[in-house]
């Protein structure tokens, strides 16, 4: 076997391996992936009579290849003592099923008195989306918001524009 034939044989084997890998990725490998972001929030100022809630809009985009069920959104802040104070959230757009490459808008409302208390205590709010994939795995996509007390009312720290993604969550049953 000459050197030229050996080089041709090696390149042919590499091409066949790459072709097999590409076939696997295209037809058999299915990943679960979601990207989310907070699009807007509406915080009433102190002069608003009886402010009821802070309106938050999030976008959730299925960037994977399997359908995802966005089952719930919740907030569970820790106050440092291990005790969690959990308000009931009003929400629209949940539950929903996201097909691959689909995006949806989710709105939820955090009570202003609750946010004022957390801002006073300097406790961040973890917003958690519970997501189940079509292969039965449960994920949590979370985002932490920090409210700040200012003269005109509440404000949110600059990190609200950062996107968030999901991580695998093992549920204890």
Buried (B, 14 or more C-beta within 10 A) or exposed (E): EEEEEEEEEEEEEEEEEEEEEEEEEEEEEEEBBBBBBBBEBEBBEEEEEEBEBBBBBBBBBBBBEBBBBBBBBBBEBEEEEEEEEEBEBEBEBBEBBBEBEBEBEBBBBBBBEBBBBBBEEEBBBBBBBBBBBBEEBBBBBBBBBBBEBEEEBBBBEEEBEEEBBBEEBEEEE
